[in-house]
Amino acid sequence: MRKYKFRWLAALALLPGLATAQTKLTPAKIDALKTELAKDIDGQKKFTQEMVDMIFSFGELGFQEVETSRYLTDILKKNGFTIEQGISGIPTAWTAKWGSGKPVIAIGSDIDCIPKASQKPGVAYHDPIIEGAPGHGEGHNSGQPLNVTAVLALKKIMEREKIPGTIMMWPGVAEEQLATKAYFVRDGYFKDVDACIFTHVSSNLGTSYGDGGGNGMISVRFDFEGQASHAGGAPWRGKSALDAVELMNIGWNYHREHMETTQRSHYVITDGGDQPNVVPSKASVWYYFRERSYPKITQMYKDGIRIAEAAAKMTETKMTYEVLGSAWPGHMNQPIAEAMYENIKSVGLPQWSEEDQKLARALQKEVQSPATGFGGERANDGLSTSLSQLRKPMATASAGGGGSDDIADISWNLPTIVLGYPANIPGLPGHHWANAIAMATPIAHKGVTAGAKAEAMTLLDLFVKPEILTNAWKYFNEVQTKDTKYTALISKTDKPAIHLNKKIMEEYRPEMKKYYYDPAKYASYLEQLGIKYPTVRNENNSGTGK
């Protein structure tokens, strides 16, 4: 742990120099530049819409975001960014840098999608573009278009006003597997970065600080190897690897009774054998172990290994395991979040059309949305019309529990916040075809534009108001990491699981290519697909949400 302490002390020592390197502008000048940024971003709505729709049409799963990464890096390269491809040994990961000197601000967002979430945008019921194919049922097609729009607008001002500093853009590859950001940290890509702004799709415009109540996680695949035999003719000669998988799952499910309520654990059998008449010689099960703190996550991991070893002994099989991803519980930075929220208030929510609200309400009816959603916000009466509040710490280490996001690993190494932007509909299940419906429609386009304004304004603040970064590091050192120090859940020898999702994309990509968006021929992806916006069920019918 000592090396982290030295690094934080060194960061504090560098802050005075960082402050003198920044350009000091008057409040009136900064306000004028923010007005200019908003106007520029409004003028880029068509460009933003094309990016959102294009990435939606690619629909690529984690580690296989080939088209998405090529498309984004080509745009950034044309705009003067220096690209480093294949960071941390991940073919679809990259950094894009522009500018020079301090401060260095990182801007990121995820780019992967969800299995079996193919869905026609603007259609308020299940209607896949390609049955069984992946699709953007999380909305990750929208974050990088937001970042690109914001950064290119800011870049013009930084060049003209001679504002020093470095922008580093980067993608969240395979976020759904929580499989890359810990490697970016381990491999030093954030060691000289002063702050990070991350963007994630939401149904409102907002941000938060402190502990958000989510869980950290470690993702592990357990592989069992036994001995094949004729399942009908000589089953006594076989050692079933599938039996070992099933016994592990039984053992873990009994173990759940004695675990704390904050735990979340779930699994899929990724290999259960080939056919029933052959005793399976190989079988695998993939687990996510989630908890609220590093010690509890590692204890779950050890318990999983122990139960897997016991299952192997009972079946006389061999067991090995591989870490496929990890994430810490998140903690976001208060001073940067407060600066962001001031800009959020000045931007406000988009003006939703009657068509936007009709789609939202029809979909909420289709999936039977609850009355209230995350944070108590309205979730079954259309799109949000009231701006969310700045979300303060929600939980302690012994309360809460839920999802995970590997942006948390970055947040424990430098001041970080997440900007949520209103590109989707409240009250949806998440990781579901329904979450794809708004993501290539005017709802997403308007939400991304609003988010780009808030992000560009906050980035300007970080580059010209040195006190924000000074206070951000003070909070990071004296509050966030005072009693909790980061220790990676991955080892020095673990490698990114770049093989994941390869077979799925090989199966579906040839057909998906037929539906890639062509902005030279069509004004929108809705137009290309021939979709009337919005398309809803007969009002007398309600859906099942299945």
N, C-alpha and C positions, 0 to 999 in steps of 0.2 A: 504493500500500500504506500510505502514511502515515496515512490517515484511520482505518484499522483499528487502528493502534497507538495513536492518540489515544483511540479509543473504549475500548480495553481499559484504558488508564491511568485514564480517567475512571471506569470501572466499579470499579476497585480503590479509587479515592478515595471512592466512594460507599458502599463496604461497611461502614465503621464506622457510618454513619447508618442503613443498612439493618438492622444488627444491633440497634441500640437500638430500632428500630421493632417488632421481633419480641417476642412474648410469651415470657417465660422461665418454664417450668414445671419442677417437680421431676421427677426420673426416675420416681418412684413414680406421680405424676399422669399422666405421659405413658403409662406402661404401662397404667394404668387406662383411659385414653381409647382406647388401641389395642384393649383387650379389648372396650370398648363398640362400637368401629367394627366389629370382627369379628362381634359379635352382631347388630348392625344389618344388616350385609350378608347374614348368614345369613337374617335375617328378610325380606330382599328377593328371595329366590331366584325366586319366581314372576314378579315384575316383570322381573328379569334375563332369565329364560327367554323371556318374551314379546318383549323387545327383540331377543334373539338370533334367535329364530324369525322375527320380522317382517322384519328386514333380510335374512335369508336368502331369504325369499320374494320380495323385490323384485328381487334378482339384477341389479343395474344396472352397466353398464360405465362406464369412466372418462369424466368430464365429463358423463355423463348420469344422475347419481345424484340425480334429482329427488325421487323418493318418499322415499329414505333421508334426504336432507337435511331435507326438510319434517318428517318424522317425528321426527327427533332435535331439531331446533330448537323444535318445538312442545312437546316434553317439557321442554326447558331453559327456555323462555319461561314455562311454567306454574310453574316452580320458581324464578322470580325473576332469571333471567339476561337480560342485555341483548344482543340479537342484532344483528350487523352482517352483512348479506347481501351476496353478490356480491363478495367481496374479490378484489383483483387482476384484476377484470374477468371472474371465473369464476362463472357463475350458481349452481353447486352448492357453492361455497365460502363459508365464513362464520367468524365468531368469536362466541363466547358468553362474556360476562364477568359475574362476580359478585364483590362485595367492594370493598375500597378500599385504597389505599396499597401499601406494600412489605411483603414481596417479591411479585413477580408471577411466578406459576408457570404455564407452559403445559402443557396435557395434550392429546395428540392420538392419533389412530389412523386408518388408512386405511379407505375405505368402498366401493371399487370391486371389481368381480368379473372373471371370466375368460371369454373367448369360448368358446362350444361346451362349456361345463362344466356344463350343466344336469344335475342328478342327484337322485334321491330320497334323502333322508337315511335312515340306518339300514339301507340295503340294500347288502350287501357285494359288489356286482358292478355293472357298468355298466347303469343303468336310468334314463334321463333322464326328468325331468318333462315336458319338451318337447324333442323331438329337434332338435339344432342350436342351441338357445337358450343364452344365457350363464347362468352360475351361479357360486356362491361356491367355486370350486376353488382358492382361496388362503386362505379363512377370514376375509376382511375383514368379514364380518357380525358378528364377535364383539368387536372391539376397542373400539368406541364404547359398546356396552352395558356393558362392563367399566368404562370411564371414567365413564359416567353414574352407575352404581351406586356407585362409590367416592366420587365427588365429592359426590353428594347426601347420603351418610352423613357425610362430613367437614363439609359445610356446616352441618349441624345443630350439630355440636360447636363450630365456629368462631363461630356466632351466640351460642350459650349461654355460651361461655367468653370471648367478646369478643376473639378472636384476629384481629389485623389481617392484611391481605394480600388479594391479588387472584388469582382463578382465571380463566384464559383457556383455554377449550376450542376446538378447531378440528379439521377433518377433513382427512385426506390424500386429496384428490381425484385421480383418475387416476394413482395410484401405479404401476400396471402400465405406464404410459407414462412414468413418472418426469417428470411434466409440470407440477407446480405448486409444489412447496415452494421451489424456487429463486426463483420469482416472489414468494412470500410474504416471503422474506428481502429481495429486491431492493426491494420496495415498502414496507418498514419495519414490518411487522406484528410483528416480534420485537425491535425495536430497544430497547425498555424492559423486556424480559422477563429475569428473573434466572436461570431454569433451565427445562428442558423434560423432561417424562417422556412417552415415546412407548410405546405398547403394540402388540405384534404377536403373532399366533397362533403357537404352537409346540406341541411334544409334551411339554414339561417346563416347570417353573417356574424361571426363571432370568434372569440378566442378565450383562452383560460390560462391560469397559472397554478403552480403548486401540484399536489397529488390529485390526479383526475379520477382516481378510484378504479383504474384498470389493473389487470394482472400482468405480471411478467410471465415468461414461458420458455420452455425448452422443448424442441421437437426432436423425437428420436424414433428411428426405425429399428425394430428387433427382427433379426433373421435367424431362422431355425433350419438346421439341416439334419435329416435322418437317413432312412434307407428305403428305397422303393421296393415294392413287391406286387404280385398279382393280388388285388384286393379280394377277389372271390376265391382264387385257387390256393393261395398261400399267404393269407394276411399275417400269420404268425411270424413270417420272415421280414416283415416291414417295421420300420420305426417312423411313425407318422409325424412329420414336421407340423402338419395342420393340427394334430392333437395338442402339440406344445403351444401353438398360438391360442387355441381355444382354452386351454388350461391357464395360460397367462391371463387371458381376458377374464376368466371366471375368478381367478385369484385377485386381480385388480378390482373387480366389481365388488367383491366381498370387502376388500380393503377400504373402499369408499366410505363405508359406514363409520369408520373410525378416523376420518379425516375432517379437518376444519371446514366450516361452511364457505370459506373464501376460495377453496380449491375449485378448479374446473379441469376436468380431464376427459379426453375423448379420443377415439381411435377408429381407424379403418383397416380392414384386412386387405393388403395390397397384392398378396399372392396366397391363394388357398389351395394350390395344386392345379393340375391340368384337366383331369377327368376322373370320375368316381371309381373306375375299375383299376386305378393305379394308386397305391398308398403314396401320398405326397412326400417326396424326399426333401422338398424345400417349401417353405412358407414364411410369410413376413407379415408383421403388423406394425402400423405407424401410429405413434402416440403423440399427443400434445399434453404436456403437464403444465398447468397454469397455477400460479399463486401470487401473493401480494408482496413478497420480499425475496431477495436473493437466497437467504438461508432456507426458506420454505420451498422454493423451487428446486434447489439442489437436493433437499431431503426427498422430495417426490421423485426426482430422477434416480436417486439411490434406491428408493423403494421399488421403482419400476424394474431396475436391473436385478434386484434381489428376487422379485417374483418371477421374472423371466428365467433366471438361473434355476429356480425351483421347478418351473415347468419343464425345462430341459432335462433335469435329473429324473423327473417322473416318466418321461417319454424316451429316455436314453438317446437324446438328440444333442447336437451341438448348437450353441447360441452365440451370436455376435450382435453388435449393435453399432449404429452410426448416428451421430448428431446431424440433423438436417436443417436446423435453424434455432434461433433464440431471440429473446427480447427481455429487457428489464421492464419493471413497472415504470410508467412515465412520471416525469416531474418537469413542469415548464416554468419559464423565467418570468418573474413578476414585473420588473421594470420594462422589459420589451413588450410584454402583453399589455401593460397599461398604455404604452405609447401606441401600439397597434389599435387598441380600442378607441382612442381619441380619433384616429383616422376613420375607423369603422363608423363612428357616429356621424362624421362629416359626409361619408359616402351614402349611408342608408341602404335600405333594401330596394331592389328593382321594382318598377311598376309592372305588376302582372296583368296580362290581358284576360278577358273573359274566357278565351280559349285555353289559356294556361290553367286557370282555376277549374275549368270544366274537366280537363284531363286529370288534374290532381284529385278532385273529389271522386271522379269515376274510379280511379285506381284505388283510392283509399277504401271505397265501397267494395271493390273487387277482392282485396286482400284482407278485408275486415280489420282495418286499422284500429288500434285502441284510441280512447278519447285523449289521452295524454301520452307523450313520449318521453325521451331522455331529458332530464332536467325539468319535467313538469310542463313542457311546452305543448300547445295544441297539436294534435296529430291526426284528426279525422275530419277537418273542416277546411280543406284546401291548403294552398301555399301560405307560408308565414307572411303576415303583414305588419307584425311588430318586431322590432329589432331585439335580438337576444341581449341579455346583460353580460357583462364581463364575468366569466365563471371563476369563482374562487375555489381554493382547495376543498375537495369533496369528501375525502376519506383519510383515515389513519391506516397504519400498517395492519391493523386487525379487523378492518371493516371493508365492506364493498366486495369487489370481485367482479370479473367479467372478461371482456375482450383484451387484446394485446396489440401493440404496434411497436415495431422495432425502431421507430424514430426515438424511442426512449433511450436506446443505447447512446445516441448522439447527445441527447439532452443531459446525460450524466457526465459528459466530457466537455461541454461548452454551453453557454447560454442559448436556449432554443425555445421557440414557440411554434404552435400549430395554428394556422389561420383556417377556420372553417368558412366555406362560402356557399351561398344558397342556390346550388345547381340541381338539387333533387327534391323529392316530395316527402313531407313528414309522414311518419307512421308506417314505414315499410319494413319488411322482415330483415333486410340486410343479407348480402351474399345470396341473392335471389334474382330471378329474371325480372321481377317487378322493379328492382332498383336500376334496371337498365332503361326503362321506358322513357324517362325524362332526359336521358343523357346525350341525345342528339336532337334536341328540340329547342325552341326559344327559351324554355325554362333554364336549361343548362347554359345557353349562350348568354343570357342576361346575368345569370349568377356568376359566371366566370368573369364577365366584364366588371361587375361590382367588386369582386374579389381582387382583380388586378389593380383597380384603383387604390384599394386599401393597402395592398402589398407595396405598390410603387411608392406611395406616400410614406409608409413606414421605413422602407429602404432608404429613402432620401433622408429621413430623420437620423437613421443610424450612421449615415455618411457625413452629416453636417452638424450633428449634436453630440459631441463627445461624451457629455454627461450621461447619456443613456447607456452606452457601453460600460462606462465606469461603474454605474449603479448596477448594471446587469451582472458584472463579474463580482461585485461586492455581495449581491444576493446569492450568486452561485457558490461563492466560497464560505460565506458566513451563515447562510441559512440552509440552502439545499444540501450541500455536501459537508456540513459541519459534523454530523454524526453518522452519515451514510456515505461510504466510499464505493466507487464502481469497481467491480471485479467481473471480467467477462465470463459469460456462461459457456462460451466456446473456448477451446484450447488453442495453443500455438500451432498445433498440427492439424486441426480440423480444416476441411476444405469445403467451399461452397458446393451445394448439391446441384450442379449445373445440368445434370441428366434429367431432373424432374420435368415432367410435362412434355418431354420431347415426343414420345409416341402419340400422345393425344393431338398435338399440333401437326405432326406428320399425317395423321389420319384426316384431319379436317381442313388444313390450310389450302389444299388445292381447290376445294369447293368455295371456301371463304374468299379466295382471291377474286372470284367472279363478282363479289359484292363490295370490293373496295371502292371507296368514294372517289368520284372523278369531279373535282371542283371546276375543271375547264368546261364541262358539259352541263353541270347541274348546280343550281344556286344553293342547294342544301341536300343533305342526305335523305331527308324526308321526300324531297322532289325526286331524287334518283330512285327511291324504292316505291314511288307512286302512292304515298300515304297521305290521306287527307287528315289535316291536323285540327282538332284531335279526333281520333277514332275511338268511340266508346260503345259499350253495349246498349241495347234497348233499355231505357230507364226503368222498365218494369222487371228487368232481370238483374239478379246479383250473382256475382261469381263466387267460387269456392276459395280462391287464393292459392290453389294447389300448383 
